[in-house]
Amino acid sequence: MHNGHRHVFLRTFVFLLIGPSLAFAQGVPGTLSTEPCQIPETDVEARCGTYTVYENRALGSGRTIDINIMVIPALGASPRPDPIVPLSGGPGQGATAAARGWSQSSFRRERDIVLVDQRGTGSSNPLYCEVAVEGDLQSYLDPAFTAEKYERCRERLEPLADLTQYTTPIFADDLHEILLALGYEQVNLTGGSYGTRAALVYMRRHPETVRTAILNGVAPIAFRNPLYHAYESQQALELTFERCAADPDCDTAFPNLEQEFAELIERLAREPAQVTMPHPETGEEVTLSVSRYAFAEALRTSMYYLQVAPSIPLLIHRAYEGDYAFFVDLGLRSNMAIVDALAFGMLLSVTCPEDLSRIDPAEIPALTDGTFLGDDRVRNQLAACSVWPARELPAGYGEPVSVEVPTLLLSGTIDPVTSPRWGAEAASHLPNSLHLVVPAAHGVGGPCISTIRHAFLEKGSVEGLDTSCVSEINLPPFDLTGGQR
């Protein structure tokens, strides 16, 4: 599809494909239906709609899924023919949830943004599980993964979905079909966290359609979620201890930080802490039980965010002194954001076959012993997978992705889940790649990185990219008083 025809095409492609009488039919595989829509909280007009696929693509019959799509048009009069296709994290997050942010993005100057809710997420037959109860604060501190929770969820979802049909390779084929139906012959993939896995799988299955890929917080095939969570978060925490000890102000404020943390974890392992606080919605006093695992998991997820990272020493010190209010506030907000964002049934339908089936329980102790998270998370998720149906993986799924696609990989130095070693692992198999390690947490951004990304998209190659501005990026200073909250 040539540049000058893009917007005409977006107005008329339904009729070109299926004729006016079927333009908004539902449930017919291959049906593409769109109409103008306004992105919430903006004045930006996009095109929203669905593309219908068989739930069981291999069978080619039976139940169908309407995949939710949104095309945010480029701002320029002559947009490039290759759009940007963002792939969301989790797994379990719908891409269209980020529409407001993408509508304001500088990357719209020359290219359409194509958002596709992966099957099982967003508005594409979402596989939601009740892992916490709205309004019940304690439920957000309790383990998200138990066999009982997912047995109940499976029983609720099985009449609505074949839970074996929501894996990443199947989504890659959905996406390929949708992009071709939209008239795009080549695209630029961008993904964060699990979105990098989705991008890699797509690149392997449909390399000829990918002009470039940007992978941010890289989770390659070798990363078996959540086997490495304990080790990765421990390494990130130890980096925080080292940085604090090397910072005169932080070291003066918290001279015994590492020892305090060890004693805090030991204390919580003996007996959960009882924390009384006002409920954020009702204002009524509620008492919460904070176990060692609840503290460890909420600390781990809080460290994902660069704006929280400077507060980690203060959080630990206050909790050590018996004041858990700061931690509970941050931890609850982090956990609630994750629960609200993810379809946990889809998360299991992806991770049970693609990750946990490749974990040998004998590997777990070496990667969890001596860590603050311990083996609870990986064993809890294994237990949840024991009651969840899983499909066989395609042959060779566990092999590294090695394709010629020009790929920019970005890793944060203090990322507690996808540390730079995973970006290096993925890059080692991608001959046309560049891996940048940036002072950041989980997900790398800012003006410097935006400039590099724009230059990469313009060139379509990693050769000769000017990345010198990365050397000028620094982690934010430690927050020693709670003033940055």
C-alpha positions, 0 to 999 in steps of 0.5 A, spaced: 500 500 500 503 506 497 503 512 502 498 516 498 493 511 499 493 510 506 488 514 509 483 512 503 484 505 504 483 506 512 476 509 510 474 503 505 478 497 506 472 493 509 468 494 503 474 492 499 475 486 503 468 483 504 463 488 500 458 492 503 453 487 505 457 484 510 461 490 512 459 489 520 458 482 520 460 479 526 463 472 527 465 470 520 473 469 520 477 474 515 471 479 517 475 486 518 470 491 521 472 498 523 469 505 524 471 512 526 472 513 534 475 518 539 481 515 543 478 516 551 481 523 554 483 526 548 481 529 542 484 524 537 480 520 532 482 513 530 479 507 527 477 502 532 474 495 530 475 488 530 478 482 525 475 475 526 479 469 527 478 462 529 479 461 536 483 454 533 487 456 528 489 449 526 482 446 526 479 452 522 472 451 524 468 452 531 468 458 535 471 465 533 474 471 536 473 478 535 480 481 535 480 488 538 484 493 534 485 500 533 489 504 528 491 511 530 493 515 524 500 518 522 500 526 523 503 527 516 500 528 510 504 522 507 505 517 512 510 512 511 508 505 509 510 501 515 507 502 521 509 502 528 506 496 532 506 496 539 506 489 543 504 489 550 507 486 557 505 481 562 503 477 559 496 479 559 495 486 558 491 489 552 495 494 547 489 498 546 489 500 554 495 504 552 492 508 546 492 515 550 499 515 550 501 513 543 496 518 541 501 523 544 507 520 541 512 523 537 512 517 533 506 518 530 509 524 526 510 519 520 507 513 521 500 510 523 500 506 530 497 499 530 494 497 537 492 490 537 489 487 543 492 480 543 487 474 544 485 473 551 486 480 553 483 487 553 477 486 548 479 480 545 475 475 549 479 477 555 481 471 560 480 474 566 481 471 573 479 474 580 486 474 583 484 479 588 477 482 590 476 489 589 476 493 595 479 488 599 486 490 601 488 484 604 487 480 597 492 484 594 497 482 598 496 475 598 499 470 593 496 471 586 498 464 584 494 458 588 491 452 585 485 454 588 484 460 585 485 458 578 481 452 578 475 456 580 477 461 574 478 455 569 471 452 571 468 459 569 472 460 563 472 453 560 465 454 557 467 461 554 474 459 551 479 453 549 484 455 554 490 452 550 489 456 544 492 463 547 499 462 546 504 467 543 505 463 536 498 463 535 497 470 537 503 472 532 499 468 526 493 472 528 497 479 528 500 477 521 493 476 518 491 482 521 496 487 519 496 484 512 488 485 512 490 492 514 494 493 508 501 493 511 506 489 508 512 491 513 511 493 520 516 496 525 515 492 532 516 495 539 515 491 545 516 491 552 517 486 557 513 480 555 512 484 549 519 483 547 517 475 547 511 476 543 516 480 538 521 475 537 516 469 536 513 474 531 520 475 528 521 468 527 514 466 524 514 472 519 521 475 518 519 478 512 514 482 514 518 486 520 522 492 517 525 493 524 524 491 532 525 495 538 525 490 544 525 494 551 526 490 557 528 483 554 525 477 555 528 472 550 526 465 549 531 462 554 528 467 560 523 462 563 518 466 567 518 466 573 524 461 574 529 467 574 525 472 578 528 471 585 535 471 582 534 477 578 530 481 584 536 479 588 541 482 584 537 488 583 537 489 590 544 488 591 546 493 586 541 498 590 545 496 597 552 497 593 549 504 590 547 506 597 554 504 600 557 508 595 553 514 596 555 518 602 548 521 604 545 514 603 550 511 607 550 516 612 542 515 613 542 508 612 549 505 614 546 498 616 541 497 610 543 490 608 543 488 615 537 491 617 534 488 610 536 481 612 533 482 619 527 484 617 526 478 612 527 474 618 523 477 622 517 477 617 518 469 616 517 468 623 511 472 624 507 476 619 507 484 621 500 487 623 499 494 619 493 498 621 491 504 616 485 507 613 482 504 607 484 509 601 476 508 599 472 508 605 477 511 610 475 506 615 481 503 619 483 496 616 488 491 619 493 488 614 497 482 615 504 482 611 508 476 611 515 475 608 512 473 601 507 479 601 513 483 603 518 480 598 513 480 592 511 487 593 518 489 594 520 486 587 514 489 583 515 496 586 523 496 584 520 495 576 519 503 577 524 508 576 520 513 580 520 508 586 527 505 586 530 511 589 526 510 595 527 503 596 533 504 602 528 508 606 522 503 605 527 498 608 529 502 613 522 504 615 519 497 615 525 495 619 523 500 625 516 497 624 513 502 620 510 499 614 506 504 612 510 507 606 511 500 604 504 498 604 502 504 600 507 503 595 506 495 595 499 496 594 499 501 589 504 496 585 500 490 586 493 493 584 496 496 578 498 489 576 492 486 577 488 491 574 492 491 568 493 483 566 488 478 564 491 472 569 488 467 565 491 469 559 498 469 563 497 462 565 495 460 558 501 463 555 506 461 561 504 454 563 506 451 556 511 456 554 515 457 560 513 453 566 513 446 562 520 448 560 522 448 568 525 442 571 524 443 579 531 440 580 533 447 577 529 451 582 534 451 589 540 454 585 536 460 583 532 461 589 536 459 595 539 465 599 534 470 595 529 474 599 523 472 594 525 465 595 522 459 591 515 461 593 513 465 586 515 459 582 512 454 586 506 457 586 505 458 579 507 451 578 501 449 582 497 454 578 499 451 572 497 444 575 490 445 574 490 449 567 490 446 560 496 447 556 498 445 549 504 442 546 509 447 544 511 448 536 517 444 535 523 448 536 520 453 540 525 453 546 531 455 541 533 462 540 530 466 535 535 468 530 533 472 524 536 478 520 531 483 522 535 490 524 533 490 532 535 495 537 535 492 544 534 496 551 536 494 558 536 497 564 542 497 569 537 496 575 531 492 572 529 487 577 526 482 572 529 482 565 536 484 567 541 486 561 544 479 561 537 477 558 538 483 552 545 480 551 542 473 550 537 475 545 542 480 541 547 474 541 543 470 536 541 477 532 546 478 527 543 485 525 542 488 533 545 493 537 544 492 545 544 498 549 545 498 557 542 504 560 541 507 567 534 505 568 529 500 571 524 495 568 523 499 561 528 504 558 525 511 556 527 519 556 529 524 551 536 520 549 532 514 548 527 517 544 532 520 539 536 514 538 529 510 537 527 515 532 534 515 528 533 507 528 527 508 525 529 513 520 535 508 518 532 502 518 539 499 521 543 499 527 549 501 523 552 508 525 547 510 530 549 515 535 548 513 542 553 517 545 547 521 549 547 514 553 553 516 557 550 522 560 544 518 563 544 517 571 540 514 575 536 519 580 538 520 587 536 516 593 530 519 596 532 519 604 526 523 607 520 520 603 520 527 599 519 524 592 513 520 593 
